[in-house]
Amino acid sequence: MNAPPRSDAQPLAPPAVPAAEPGPTPGASLDEARFVAWLRQVAPYIHAFRGKTFVIGVPGELIHAGHLNTLVQDLSLLHAMGMRIVVAHGSRPQVNEQLRLRGVEPHYAEGLRITDSAALECAKEASGEIRLDLEAAFSQGLPNTPMAHSAVRVVSGNLVTARPVGIVDGVDYQQTGLVRKIDVQTIRFALNSGAIVLLSPLGYSPTGEAFNLSMEDVAASTATALDADKLIVLTAEGGITDADATLLREISEADAKRLLAADALTADAAFTLRHALRACEGGVARAHIIPFGLDGSVLLELFQHDGVGTMLVEETLEALREAGPDDVGGLLALLRPLEEDGTLVRRDRGLIEREIGNFTVIEHDGVIFGCAALYAFPEERIGEMAALAVNPAVQGRGDGERLLRRIEQRARAAGLNRLFVLTTRTMHWFLKRGFVVASVDQLPKARQGLYNWQRKSLVLIKHL
């Protein structure tokens, strides 16, 4: 797996060319021009994220390291921009400190605390303190600070029902629990009322018992139950790395499973990734693992094209895959109507058979409903996306978007930094997805010689 830069797979795109240093406009200084350029650049993300639900996992280590106020300021900014925020906090170092003060040694198994009666009392005390600190931080409103004029309401309570972990492989976890149920109705009511929801790592059973939970479990379970648009977990490691310690900026669910199966990650990274994967498999569109030590990491991950951590991509379409020889017939059936009406260039069966490895397909119940092909020109680090087609019966469900994203992923993995298309009828669809109009002489030399001047296809290019 390579670690290419990635966008946050929203219907957004970076500028089509690398952003040049903005020059001063009439009446504006260079600093003012930079500010205006920056604000215009992030505006599409603000529009896309407004009204979306984000679950933020905040570890106790972040609070212990003194980053609470800056994080709260950033989350308040997101809230002010119309994003619906749920915060799930942890308390591991705070509980350990309370145990140390009482002369009690903490005990763990498989990354989970074994919560005896002393540890449970410490967990209650630590969670209470953190909850008060978070509520106080969100209540700030001093002039000349990012919290000036803010009026953030925080709602918390017995919103998590838990069950005991029990005895696993001979280990009795005592009062350590797992999330059984999230009070979705109450959380949504609070979000709809304009409040930020705060969840502590404690859950309650119908019998009135309290259980110590992990922040990752609470965050992933809440994101899944709410069908959240994003799960964002802040960690000390700040992302998933490969064997060469290179940050993996975007990984698929299949990639995550392979990494976990290979046992190549640290215990903490594997624990976080396992819960992020669970959330994505449960329907959460994106899960992000980002560093809490980097000031403004939440903002950088959301509003910067490349991000600063690892984004785990949901793949609910198990049939989004590369094509094989058995798919030739399905491709012909899908492409032929578009070739007959002149939308696509005709390809005979033999050509498709020879080029089958270039195609990506979407398959539902054994039937191919969409396809696209990538033709690489590695010397010029550019690729052509061709034969993009979606069955009219399922158009409007986002399959075209998914195919485009997969082709972009394949292009980046091949070391390409640009993607071009030739189109006669779908220019606006591509323009909305970050392509810009170009000329024939911007095509790779080999492709220029094959350009059909009779079709007069428009050339559109996107920088990856």
Buried (B, 14 or more C-beta within 10 A) or exposed (E): BEBBEBBBBBEBBBBBEEEEEBEEEEEBEEEEBBEEBEEEBBEBBBBBBEEBBBBBBBBBBBBBEEBBBBBBBBBBBBBEBEBBBBBBBBBBBBBBBBBEEEEBEBBEBEEBBBBBEBBBBBBBBBBEBBBEBBBEBBBBEEEEEBBEEBEBBBBBBEBBBBBBBEEEEEBEBBBBBBBBBBBEEBBBEBBEEEBBBBBBBBBBBEEEBBBBBBBBBBBBBBBBBBEBBBBBBBBEBBBBBBEEEEBBBBBBBEBBBEBBEEEBBEEBBBBBBBBBBBBBBBBBBBBBBBBBBBEBBBBBBBBBBBBBBBBBBBBEBEBBBBBEEEBBEBBBEBBBEBBEEEBBBEBEEEEBEEBBEBBBBBBBEEEBBBBBBBBBBEEBBBBBBBBBBBBEEBEEBEBBBBBBBBBBBBBBEBEBBBBBBBBEEBBEBBBEBBBBEBEBEEBBEEBEEEBEEEEEBBBBBBBB
